[in-house]
Amino acid sequence: MSRIAATFAALKAAHRKALIPFITAGDPDPGQTVPLMHALVAGGADIIELGVPFSDPMADGPTIQRASERALKHGVGLRDVLAMTAEFRKTNSATPVVLMGYANPIEAMGWEAFCAAARDAGVDGVLTVDYPPEEAADFAVRCAAAGLDNIYLLAPTTPPARVAAITRQACGFVYYVSLKGVTGAANLDLAEVAERVGMIRAEAGLPVGVGFGIRDAETARQVAAVADAVVIGSRIVQEIEQSTDAARLDNVRLFLAGVRAALDA
């Protein structure tokens, strides 16, 4: 059983929902990524989604785009992100880490080399925004061989037949994009989220996490009532962006702790 599967199983047994925060590796500078990861765990994170900086992040709104730009100014690339994960693993062997990013850096490294390096660094899952299932079957096989969960995005516009096709390849959990737009957008339709999550869960047989557009503890609580996991990214990245160096770790931890409390209530 993977670390991700074990985490969801333990949460289900405890009647709790997973809290999955996102940060961009290397933002605001490389030295703060691992401390921020530990701050997320201290705030109640069950799984960490670690963004790989990319110059053309098509799924990301302005907040996360700026985070990628800040990281890229420091020269942070995929190998650096793997090194950060390995550093995190020196003192945390329990919290799953999912790399979220785009195909280009993986293609540049090569599938075999990436999967081996990710496994050795302690990565648990990979969510590659622009690897559709038609182009990712071989990559998924290599991920599975390395013990990496290959996680897919599903959108409000994904038709049922395509949901079935995607979930046949998915493992770990399925990430449902809660709105038609980029990360950090507004206008979350909770009734539609509930309907779509139920359909996806029945089809996939996997936990369903919901992200894009969740910005506060109350919305997270409402989403957690129908989903297995809540993913929060832009709001945390905004906290990183707006905090002073001295206050950043505490601000991130305290924000996430408020969300955790709402989920557990």
Residue pairs with C-beta under 8 A, 6 or more apart in sequence:
1 9
2 96
2 124
2 125
2 147
2 149
2 171
2 172
3 94
3 96
3 124
4 47
4 96
4 98
4 124
4 125
4 149
4 172
4 173
5 149
5 172
7 18
7 46
7 47
7 96
8 18
8 173
8 207
8 228
8 229
11 17
11 18
11 46
11 228
12 228
16 263
16 264
17 224
17 227
17 228
17 229
17 230
17 263
18 46
18 47
18 173
18 207
18 209
18 228
18 229
18 230
19 44
19 45
19 46
19 47
19 220
19 229
19 230
19 232
19 256
19 259
19 260
19 263
20 45
20 46
20 47
20 48
20 49
20 98
20 209
20 211
20 229
20 230
20 231
20 232
21 40
21 43
21 45
21 48
21 49
21 231
21 232
21 233
21 236
21 256
22 49
22 50
22 51
22 64
22 100
22 211
22 231
22 232
22 233
22 236
22 237
23 33
23 36
23 37
23 40
23 48
23 49
23 50
23 51
23 67
23 233
23 236
23 237
23 240
24 50
24 51
24 53
24 64
24 67
24 68
24 70
24 71
24 237
25 33
25 50
25 51
25 52
25 53
25 71
25 76
25 80
25 81
25 84
26 33
26 53
26 70
26 71
26 72
26 74
26 76
26 80
26 81
26 84
27 33
27 53
27 67
27 68
27 70
27 71
27 237
27 240
27 241
28 70
28 240
28 241
28 248
29 70
29 74
30 71
30 74
30 76
30 80
30 84
32 248
33 50
33 84
34 84
34 87
34 88
35 249
36 240
36 248
36 249
36 252
37 48
37 50
37 84
37 88
37 92
37 97
38 88
38 91
38 92
39 249
39 250
39 252
39 253
39 256
40 48
40 236
40 252
40 253
40 256
41 48
41 92
41 95
42 253
42 257
43 252
43 253
43 254
43 255
43 256
43 257
43 259
43 260
44 256
44 257
44 259
44 260
44 261
45 95
45 256
46 95
46 96
46 229
47 95
47 96
47 97
47 98
47 124
47 229
48 95
48 96
48 97
48 98
49 98
49 100
49 127
49 231
49 233
50 81
50 84
50 85
50 97
50 98
50 99
50 100
51 64
51 67
51 68
51 99
51 100
51 101
51 233
52 78
52 81
52 99
52 100
52 101
52 102
52 105
53 67
53 68
53 71
53 72
53 76
53 77
53 81
53 101
54 68
54 101
54 102
54 104
54 105
55 68
55 72
56 102
57 64
57 65
57 68
57 102
57 129
58 102
58 129
58 130
59 129
59 153
59 182
59 183
60 68
60 182
60 183
60 184
61 181
61 182
61 183
61 184
61 185
61 234
62 184
63 183
63 184
63 234
63 237
63 238
63 241
64 183
64 184
64 233
64 234
64 237
66 241
67 237
67 240
67 241
77 105
78 101
78 105
78 106
78 108
78 109
78 114
79 109
79 117
81 99
82 117
82 118
82 121
82 123
83 121
85 97
85 99
85 118
85 121
85 122
85 123
86 120
86 121
86 122
88 97
88 122
89 121
89 122
93 122
96 124
96 125
97 122
97 123
97 124
97 125
98 123
98 124
98 125
98 126
98 127
98 149
98 151
98 172
99 118
99 123
99 125
99 126
99 127
100 127
100 129
101 127
101 128
101 129
102 128
102 129
102 130
103 128
103 129
103 130
103 131
106 114
106 126
106 128
106 139
109 117
111 138
111 139
111 142
112 142
115 142
115 143
115 145
115 146
115 148
116 146
118 126
118 146
118 148
119 146
119 147
119 148
123 148
124 148
124 149
124 172
125 148
125 149
125 150
125 151
125 172
126 143
126 148
126 149
126 150
126 151
127 151
127 152
127 153
127 175
128 136
128 139
129 153
131 139
133 152
133 165
133 166
133 168
133 169
136 150
136 169
137 169
139 150
140 150
140 169
143 149
143 150
144 150
144 171
149 171
149 172
149 173
150 169
150 170
150 171
150 172
151 170
151 171
151 172
151 173
151 174
151 175
152 166
152 167
152 169
152 170
152 174
152 175
153 175
153 176
153 177
154 163
154 166
154 167
154 174
154 175
154 176
154 177
154 196
154 200
155 176
155 177
155 180
156 177
156 178
156 179
156 180
156 192
156 196
157 180
158 166
160 199
160 203
163 199
163 200
163 203
163 204
164 203
166 174
167 174
167 200
167 203
167 204
167 205
167 206
170 204
170 206
171 206
172 206
173 206
173 207
173 208
173 209
173 228
173 229
174 200
174 204
174 206
174 207
174 208
174 209
175 209
175 210
175 211
175 231
176 193
176 196
176 197
176 200
176 208
176 209
176 210
176 211
176 227
177 211
177 212
178 188
178 189
178 193
178 210
178 211
178 212
178 213
178 214
178 223
179 185
179 186
179 187
179 188
179 189
179 212
179 213
181 187
181 212
181 213
182 212
183 211
183 212
183 233
183 234
184 212
184 213
184 215
184 233
184 234
184 235
185 212
185 213
186 213
186 215
187 213
188 213
188 214
188 219
188 223
190 222
190 223
190 226
193 210
193 223
193 226
193 227
194 225
194 226
197 208
197 210
197 226
197 227
198 226
200 208
201 207
201 208
201 228
207 228
207 229
208 227
208 228
208 229
209 227
209 228
209 229
209 230
209 231
210 223
210 226
210 227
210 229
210 230
210 231
211 230
211 231
211 232
211 233
212 231
212 233
213 219
214 220
214 223
214 230
214 231
214 232
214 235
215 232
215 234
215 235
216 235
216 259
217 258
217 259
217 261
217 262
218 262
220 230
220 232
220 259
220 262
220 263
221 262
221 263
221 265
223 230
224 230
224 263
230 259
230 263
232 256
232 259
235 255
236 252
236 255
236 256
239 248
239 251
239 252
239 255
240 248
240 252
243 251
243 252
